[in-house]
Amino acid sequence: MLTKKPLPRMGKLSPQLFNEIIFPKTGAPDNKLLVGPRHGFDAAIIDVGNQVMIVAEDPTFGVPSWGWRHFGWGIVNICASDVAVFGVKPKYMTICLLLPIDTPREVLEEIWDAIHSECIKLDITVVGGHTGVYGGILYPLNGGCTVWGFADKGKYVTPGGARVGDKLLITKGAAIEATAILALQYPKRLSRAFGTSFVLKAQDLYWQMSVVEDALTAFNVGGVTAMHDATEGGVLGGIYEIVEASNVGVKVYLDKIKVLEETKRVCEFFHIDPYTSISEGTLVFTVKPNMVEEVVSKLRKKSIEAMVVGEIVDLKEGRKVILNDGKEVELQFPEEDPFWKAFFETLEKPDS
């Protein structure tokens, strides 16, 4: 008798569990659904006549020590990023905002002001949703934010568009989100280890946890064939999802993936791998070789660093990560993002 694979202790489902439980049961079929639920795809594509609609949904959470402006900013930018990686401008949003019992009015006001401000900045219109106070939750929770936008047919990319010969790029570096959130959550213990100015610099990475500008800038240059944001599973997880969706092989050079000094120290402190830790804000994308220089230059003009970290190869050549010593290992999707263990195991302990 086969033993059924259990759910992960934390984090999103593995490709195997998704394929076994979710993918076979997605309700009534509809021929206007061009791209539906697929592991590694952050949005769906629906034929709406002369155009297509790109629609994505995401939960996010906040913790009091971060400050509620961070939470509101994150809701908009993290959710909008899932539409932007298709090369499509996010335009409309609904949100389900759940508040614990005894939440002060001022907390909701601060969260909502940040949501409104970011929506104005990104030209996103809030068209509906739900907000209420409920038991059983510790902190304000975005139970689900839906963002969508529209594009002409054929004027978008998906994570499944990478082709043999394309160059593989990322923006910013590894573990952006893990670094920022752990620095926000545990400033005292990190300050004792590395100093206050270090912690402030690490915390400031939170405002880079968006790929909206990265993705739209790169796509508008031309030559981009696939895009994905490096959320759970980090940079290597994001790369895996692109090559799996595209049915291609890859060579990834680990020494080409930038790891900021703040990230290096925070990840070492919490004993987590920066290459497989959550990195919202890092765009993983593939570009036709003749367009790489122009795409990198345009991103640089927006103060966004981009780096070539590998190339797409035929699937027969495999999916390889070339380590710093030259050794090759198989690229695999991380069973569990190491960030979650570091975050939740210490969440109930005071930062002292």
C-alpha positions, 0 to 999 in steps of 0.5 A: 500500500502506497503511503500518501505524501503528507502536507508540508509543515509550513508553506505552499504545497509541493508540485507533487501534492498540487498535482495529486490534490488540486489540479484534477479538481478545479470545478467546471471547465471553461474554454475561455480559461487560457491558463488555469491553475498550474504550479509555478504560475501566479496568475490565470489568463482568461479570454475576455473578447478582444483582450485577455484578463490576467488575475492573481490572488495572494494572502499576506500577513503582518506582525505588530513589530513591523509597523502596520504601514509595512503590512498595507504596503506589502499587501498591494505590492506583493499581490500586484507583482503576481500580475506584473510578472506576466508583463501586464500592468495591475489595474484592479484589486479586491481584498479580504482583510481579517482583523483579530478581536479588540483591534484598535481603530487606529490599526485599521486606519494605518493599514488602509492608508498604506493600501490606498497610498500604494494603490494611488502610486501604482494606479490600482483601483480597489473595487471591492472586498471584505473587512471584519473582526474575527476570533481565532487569529493573532494578527491582522491578515490579508485572507486573500487579495485579488489583483487583475489587469488586461492585455491585448492577446499575445502581449504578455509572457508566462513562466512557461515561455523560456526557450533554449538559448535564452539567458537567465537573469535575476534582479536585486539578489537572493533572500530579499524578503527573508532578510527584511522580515527577520530583521524587522521581527528580531531587531534586538538580537540582530543588533547585539550581533551586528549593530543597529545601523546594520539592522536598519539597513537590513530592514530597509530591504522590505521596501524592495519586496516588489517586482512590479517595476522590475517586471514591467520595465524589462517586458517593455524593452522587449526580448523577455520570454518568461518571468516569475518572482522568487517567493517561497523556495527563493531564487532557486525555487523560482528558477525551478518553476520557470524551467519546469513550466517551460519544459527545458533544462538550465545551467545556474551559476551560484557565484553569479547570484548576488547575496547582499552582506545583510542577507549573508549575515542574517541567513548565517545568524538564523542558519538558513540557506539564502538561495532557497529562502523566500525572496519576494522582490527578486525577479527571475526572468529569461531574455533572448541573448541579443536583448540582454544588454538593453534590458539590463541597461534599462533596469539600471536606469531605474536603479534596479540591478540585474545580473545574468546567472545562467542559461536555458539549455535543452532538457536532455542536458539536465537542470544543473546548479554549478557551485562555487567550487565548480561541482554540479548538483541537480536543481530541485524545488526545495521541500520546504522554504527554510525561512518559515522554520526560522520565523515561526520557531522564534515567533512566540519568543520575545526579541530580547 
